[in-house]
Amino acid sequence: MSHETHTRLWCVPVIFLTARDTEADKVAGLSLGGDDYMTKPFGLEERYLMLNPGRVLTRAQLLDHVWDYDFRGSSTVVSTYVAYLRHKLARYGPDVIHTQRAVGYSLRLPRG
């Protein structure tokens, strides 16, 4: 492995995605150098955006796939959760969730 590749690998955030959810497990994972620790089940919105990178998803699509199909709440719940995800991801770099005005949201990874 080249020095440049090795150096770049150290800049990649480490996120534990696991079913192990005790406080001791979380402390161990973060002590080993993890940047974040997410336990199963993962939020459906997070998974749905990750499965559709680059594709613009409408609020209706997100509501249909993330919340129950007969969800009777306001569609502003999508905006609320997108804001939550943006805040959570902000410490890892540039915003990867992009708003397509009057259409929906897309996940676009930074070019590198």
ChimeraX commands (.cxc) that place a marker at each C-alpha (Angstrom):
marker #1 position 0.00,0.00,0.00 radius 0.5
marker #1 position 1.42,3.36,-1.00 radius 0.5
marker #1 position 2.04,6.06,1.61 radius 0.5
marker #1 position -0.59,8.28,-0.09 radius 0.5
marker #1 position -3.23,5.52,0.04 radius 0.5
marker #1 position -2.37,4.77,3.66 radius 0.5
marker #1 position -2.64,8.48,4.57 radius 0.5
marker #1 position -6.02,8.83,2.82 radius 0.5
marker #1 position -7.37,5.79,4.68 radius 0.5
marker #1 position -6.71,7.51,8.00 radius 0.5
marker #1 position -8.95,10.41,6.89 radius 0.5
marker #1 position -11.94,8.13,6.33 radius 0.5
marker #1 position -14.46,8.25,9.19 radius 0.5
marker #1 position -15.08,4.92,10.89 radius 0.5
marker #1 position -18.72,4.23,11.71 radius 0.5
marker #1 position -19.67,1.09,13.60 radius 0.5
marker #1 position -22.94,-0.37,12.25 radius 0.5
marker #1 position -23.87,-3.17,14.60 radius 0.5
marker #1 position -26.54,-4.96,16.59 radius 0.5
marker #1 position -24.36,-4.77,19.72 radius 0.5
marker #1 position -26.08,-2.01,21.67 radius 0.5
marker #1 position -24.83,-2.06,25.24 radius 0.5
marker #1 position -23.06,0.97,26.65 radius 0.5
marker #1 position -19.90,-1.12,27.04 radius 0.5
marker #1 position -20.01,-2.05,23.34 radius 0.5
marker #1 position -20.38,1.61,22.34 radius 0.5
marker #1 position -17.54,2.71,24.60 radius 0.5
marker #1 position -15.31,-0.07,23.23 radius 0.5
marker #1 position -16.08,0.84,19.61 radius 0.5
marker #1 position -15.45,4.52,20.12 radius 0.5
marker #1 position -12.32,3.80,22.17 radius 0.5
marker #1 position -10.97,1.73,19.28 radius 0.5
marker #1 position -11.13,4.83,17.10 radius 0.5
marker #1 position -14.68,4.82,15.79 radius 0.5
marker #1 position -16.12,8.22,14.86 radius 0.5
marker #1 position -19.73,7.14,15.37 radius 0.5
marker #1 position -21.60,4.07,16.56 radius 0.5
marker #1 position -25.02,3.18,15.11 radius 0.5
marker #1 position -27.01,0.24,16.34 radius 0.5
marker #1 position -29.58,-1.82,14.47 radius 0.5
marker #1 position -32.24,-1.29,13.47 radius 0.5
marker #1 position -31.00,1.60,11.38 radius 0.5
marker #1 position -33.35,4.43,10.47 radius 0.5
marker #1 position -35.22,3.61,7.29 radius 0.5
marker #1 position -34.71,7.08,5.84 radius 0.5
marker #1 position -30.96,6.69,6.16 radius 0.5
marker #1 position -31.03,3.34,4.37 radius 0.5
marker #1 position -33.41,4.49,1.64 radius 0.5
marker #1 position -31.28,7.50,0.71 radius 0.5
marker #1 position -28.12,5.35,0.71 radius 0.5
marker #1 position -29.75,2.82,-1.64 radius 0.5
marker #1 position -30.58,5.57,-4.13 radius 0.5
marker #1 position -27.47,7.77,-4.43 radius 0.5
marker #1 position -27.78,10.50,-7.04 radius 0.5
marker #1 position -31.50,9.91,-7.57 radius 0.5
marker #1 position -33.88,12.69,-6.54 radius 0.5
marker #1 position -36.50,11.27,-4.19 radius 0.5
marker #1 position -39.71,13.19,-3.66 radius 0.5
marker #1 position -41.23,13.73,-0.22 radius 0.5
marker #1 position -44.02,11.37,-1.28 radius 0.5
marker #1 position -41.51,8.63,-2.17 radius 0.5
marker #1 position -39.72,9.06,1.15 radius 0.5
marker #1 position -43.02,8.97,3.03 radius 0.5
marker #1 position -44.12,5.84,1.15 radius 0.5
marker #1 position -40.85,3.97,1.71 radius 0.5
marker #1 position -39.77,5.23,5.10 radius 0.5
marker #1 position -43.01,5.78,6.98 radius 0.5
marker #1 position -46.10,3.62,6.80 radius 0.5
marker #1 position -48.00,3.92,3.52 radius 0.5
marker #1 position -51.04,5.30,5.33 radius 0.5
marker #1 position -49.05,7.88,7.29 radius 0.5
marker #1 position -51.46,10.69,8.06 radius 0.5
marker #1 position -48.96,13.19,9.41 radius 0.5
marker #1 position -47.58,16.23,7.66 radius 0.5
marker #1 position -45.05,15.80,4.87 radius 0.5
marker #1 position -42.89,18.32,6.72 radius 0.5
marker #1 position -41.71,15.38,8.82 radius 0.5
marker #1 position -39.42,14.57,5.88 radius 0.5
marker #1 position -37.79,18.01,6.09 radius 0.5
marker #1 position -37.37,17.57,9.83 radius 0.5
marker #1 position -35.57,14.23,9.44 radius 0.5
marker #1 position -33.45,15.48,6.54 radius 0.5
marker #1 position -32.32,18.36,8.76 radius 0.5
marker #1 position -31.53,15.84,11.52 radius 0.5
marker #1 position -29.47,13.70,9.12 radius 0.5
marker #1 position -27.62,16.75,7.77 radius 0.5
marker #1 position -26.72,17.81,11.29 radius 0.5
marker #1 position -25.55,14.31,12.16 radius 0.5
marker #1 position -23.39,14.03,9.04 radius 0.5
marker #1 position -22.00,17.60,9.15 radius 0.5
marker #1 position -18.96,16.69,11.22 radius 0.5
marker #1 position -17.79,14.29,8.50 radius 0.5
marker #1 position -17.50,16.83,5.72 radius 0.5
marker #1 position -19.55,18.65,3.11 radius 0.5
marker #1 position -23.31,18.22,2.91 radius 0.5
marker #1 position -24.16,15.10,0.90 radius 0.5
marker #1 position -27.95,15.50,1.08 radius 0.5
marker #1 position -29.01,17.97,-1.60 radius 0.5
marker #1 position -32.38,19.66,-1.89 radius 0.5
marker #1 position -33.95,19.77,-5.35 radius 0.5
marker #1 position -36.29,22.72,-4.86 radius 0.5
marker #1 position -39.98,21.78,-5.19 radius 0.5
marker #1 position -39.02,18.16,-6.01 radius 0.5
marker #1 position -37.25,16.37,-3.15 radius 0.5
marker #1 position -33.84,15.26,-1.95 radius 0.5
marker #1 position -30.86,13.37,-3.32 radius 0.5
marker #1 position -27.71,11.87,-1.87 radius 0.5
marker #1 position -24.60,13.03,-3.73 radius 0.5
marker #1 position -21.21,11.97,-2.51 radius 0.5
marker #1 position -18.38,14.51,-2.76 radius 0.5
marker #1 position -16.14,14.14,-5.79 radius 0.5
marker #1 position -12.69,13.05,-4.88 radius 0.5
marker link #1:1,2 radius 0.2
marker link #1:2,3 radius 0.2
marker link #1:3,4 radius 0.2
marker link #1:4,5 radius 0.2
marker link #1:5,6 radius 0.2
marker link #1:6,7 radius 0.2
marker link #1:7,8 radius 0.2
marker link #1:8,9 radius 0.2
marker link #1:9,10 radius 0.2
marker link #1:10,11 radius 0.2
marker link #1:11,12 radius 0.2
marker link #1:12,13 radius 0.2
marker link #1:13,14 radius 0.2
marker link #1:14,15 radius 0.2
marker link #1:15,16 radius 0.2
marker link #1:16,17 radius 0.2
marker link #1:17,18 radius 0.2
marker link #1:18,19 radius 0.2
marker link #1:19,20 radius 0.2
marker link #1:20,21 radius 0.2
marker link #1:21,22 radius 0.2
marker link #1:22,23 radius 0.2
marker link #1:23,24 radius 0.2
marker link #1:24,25 radius 0.2
marker link #1:25,26 radius 0.2
marker link #1:26,27 radius 0.2
marker link #1:27,28 radius 0.2
marker link #1:28,29 radius 0.2
marker link #1:29,30 radius 0.2
marker link #1:30,31 radius 0.2
marker link #1:31,32 radius 0.2
marker link #1:32,33 radius 0.2
marker link #1:33,34 radius 0.2
marker link #1:34,35 radius 0.2
marker link #1:35,36 radius 0.2
marker link #1:36,37 radius 0.2
marker link #1:37,38 radius 0.2
marker link #1:38,39 radius 0.2
marker link #1:39,40 radius 0.2
marker link #1:40,41 radius 0.2
marker link #1:41,42 radius 0.2
marker link #1:42,43 radius 0.2
marker link #1:43,44 radius 0.2
marker link #1:44,45 radius 0.2
marker link #1:45,46 radius 0.2
marker link #1:46,47 radius 0.2
marker link #1:47,48 radius 0.2
marker link #1:48,49 radius 0.2
marker link #1:49,50 radius 0.2
marker link #1:50,51 radius 0.2
marker link #1:51,52 radius 0.2
marker link #1:52,53 radius 0.2
marker link #1:53,54 radius 0.2
marker link #1:54,55 radius 0.2
marker link #1:55,56 radius 0.2
marker link #1:56,57 radius 0.2
marker link #1:57,58 radius 0.2
marker link #1:58,59 radius 0.2
marker link #1:59,60 radius 0.2
marker link #1:60,61 radius 0.2
marker link #1:61,62 radius 0.2
marker link #1:62,63 radius 0.2
marker link #1:63,64 radius 0.2
marker link #1:64,65 radius 0.2
marker link #1:65,66 radius 0.2
marker link #1:66,67 radius 0.2
marker link #1:67,68 radius 0.2
marker link #1:68,69 radius 0.2
marker link #1:69,70 radius 0.2
marker link #1:70,71 radius 0.2
marker link #1:71,72 radius 0.2
marker link #1:72,73 radius 0.2
marker link #1:73,74 radius 0.2
marker link #1:74,75 radius 0.2
marker link #1:75,76 radius 0.2
marker link #1:76,77 radius 0.2
marker link #1:77,78 radius 0.2
marker link #1:78,79 radius 0.2
marker link #1:79,80 radius 0.2
marker link #1:80,81 radius 0.2
marker link #1:81,82 radius 0.2
marker link #1:82,83 radius 0.2
marker link #1:83,84 radius 0.2
marker link #1:84,85 radius 0.2
marker link #1:85,86 radius 0.2
marker link #1:86,87 radius 0.2
marker link #1:87,88 radius 0.2
marker link #1:88,89 radius 0.2
marker link #1:89,90 radius 0.2
marker link #1:90,91 radius 0.2
marker link #1:91,92 radius 0.2
marker link #1:92,93 radius 0.2
marker link #1:93,94 radius 0.2
marker link #1:94,95 radius 0.2
marker link #1:95,96 radius 0.2
marker link #1:96,97 radius 0.2
marker link #1:97,98 radius 0.2
marker link #1:98,99 radius 0.2
marker link #1:99,100 radius 0.2
marker link #1:100,101 radius 0.2
marker link #1:101,102 radius 0.2
marker link #1:102,103 radius 0.2
marker link #1:103,104 radius 0.2
marker link #1:104,105 radius 0.2
marker link #1:105,106 radius 0.2
marker link #1:106,107 radius 0.2
marker link #1:107,108 radius 0.2
marker link #1:108,109 radius 0.2
marker link #1:109,110 radius 0.2
marker link #1:110,111 radius 0.2
marker link #1:111,112 radius 0.2
view
